[in-house]
Amino acid sequence: MKFKTFIVGLLILMLTPILVIGGFAAYTYWANARPQAGLLHCRVEPQVVFKGDEVTYTMSFLGKDAPRPEGKQAPLVDMIFVVDTSGSMHRTLSDMTKAARTVAHEIATAHPSGHIRFALTQFHDASEIKAGWTPDSNALYAGLNSLDNRSGNSGTAEAFPLIRQLLSQARPNAIKVVVFYTDGHIGVDDAIAKMAETLRKQGVHIFSISPPGYDSEAMYLITGDWDRVLEPINLQDLVNKFRFVADTVIGLYGNNAQLTHQLDSRNFTVPVEDSEWRTDNTGNLVRDIGYLAFKSVDYQHTLIPKTTGLWWSVGLAPPSMSFITPQNQVGSLKCERRPTLLVLSIWWLILAFLPALLWLLFFIGQRITPKPKP
């Protein structure tokens, strides 16, 4: 065999599977890149994998694009953080600072400049304003970092004059919010309860966030609502509690939301251990979400393909979401389409390139076989 003939044959045998696999991969990326309509979008990452590899299936709720009731715009919000810096709170102030900074930055960047303003006060034996009204989450963070770590008793009564002072400087058309961070060991008496009740009657939203071991009864007297007495169990839950406060006052798109994903269990494995997902009686994946805010949130689970091939549509049906609207009606969302996934295997690649390997061995065998003498 001539060397030129060998090279041409080898190139054909090598390029053919490369072009075929490349074509499937290109189609996969093109199919997934098409725009999706609606408020629930789906995608997989990575889009080309080997059998047994983990794939992340993401369902994105685009709450920032959701229409508000009657076309209303996002409200102005003036939010006061009131932090207990007495001795019993010292060990949790660092986590609180991280959580408050995270959420303040999120809501400040998610809304038009100046829509959200923050203020910060501390109280123990006395009270002090650590940050006046500002739309800058970094200024709030600087105030949080300057909180006093000193011994002393909680002086909740001392906190209210500064709260009223800040509220008098709030914007008339803004939603007013007061968020206490305290363990509740504050000796709430009738005078304090009446001061809090007066603020609530003026339309001020009051929440409390407390570390474990707090006095819930005392905080109920201040908030006037058990749903606004919040106890996080760890740092991430502390972040979520601050998010809940912000989302509640800014407005909710829906509540009691639940995601359902009908997958093909014959071809895909979905580990649900140590995750927020569960499998219902019909084999569908289910996740209880809770409330839906006017912001974008991703919900993910792991997917492990068990068979090779080009999966034009991952799952038996597009993921769907049900929820209760603010008008107490049942609402639903569904992904417009299912994502595409290309699953390869080592043995499949070996078979694809086996003809090229045999062609190479045949050529080498011809070269080393001695030619018969005339």
PELINCOR-V352576 format. One line per field, one symbol per residue. ss: DSSP state (H for helix, E for strand, L for the rest). phi: phi as a letter, one per 30 degrees, with the letter a starting at -180 (. if undefined). psi: psi as a letter, one per 40 degrees, with the letter a starting at -180 (. if undefined). A space follows every 10 residues. Layout:
BEGIN
ss->???
phi->???
psi->???
END
This chain:
BEGIN
ss->LLHHHHHHHH HHHHHHHHHH HHHHHHHHHH HHHLLLLLLE EEEEELLEEE LLLEEEEEEE EEHHHLLLHH HLLLLLEEEE EEEELLHHHH HHHHHHHHHH HHHHHHHHHH LLLLLEEEEE EEELLLEEEE EEEELLHHHH HHHHHLLLLL LLLLLHHHHH HHHHHHHHLL LLLLEEEEEE ELLLLLLLLH HHHHHHHHHH HLLLEEEEEE LLLLLHHHHH HHHLLHHHEE ELLLHHHHHH HHHHHHHHHH LEEEEEEEEE ELLLLLLEEL LLLLLLLEEL LLLLEEEEEE EEELLEEEEE EEEEELLLEE ELLLLLLLLE EEEELLLLLE EEEELLLLLL EEEELHHHHH HHHHHHHHHH HHHHHHHHLL LLLL
phi->.ddddddddd dddddedddd dddddddedd dddddccicb cbabbdcbbc ejddbccccc ccddcdddeh idddddbcbc cccdcdedce dcdddddddd dedddddddd beeidcbbbb bbbbdbbadc adeadcdddd dddddcddcb dkcdcddddd edddddddcd deccdcbbcd cadidbhdcd dddddddddd ddjddcbbbb deidcddddd dddiaddccc bdcadddded dddeeddddd kcdabhdbcb bccdddcbcb dcdhbccbcd dcjddbbdcj cccdadbcbb bdbbdcbdkc debdjdadeb bcacdedicd cabbddacdc bcccbddddd ddcdeddddd dddddddcdd dddd
psi->hidddddddd dddddddddd dddddddddd deeiiiiaeh iiiihiehii heihhhhhhh hgddehhihf eiihiihhhh hhhhfideed eedddddddd ddddddddee iihedhiiih iiibdiiihe hahiehdddd ddddeeihgi iiihgddddd dddddddeei hdeihhhhhh hieegefhad dddddddddd deehhhihhi iifigddddd dddehdeehh gieadddddd dddddddddd iidiifihhh hhigedeihh heifieiiha deeihhhhdb ihigihhhhi iihhheiiih hdhhidiiii hiihidefih iiiiidiiii hhhiiddddd ddeddddddd dddddddehh hhi.
END
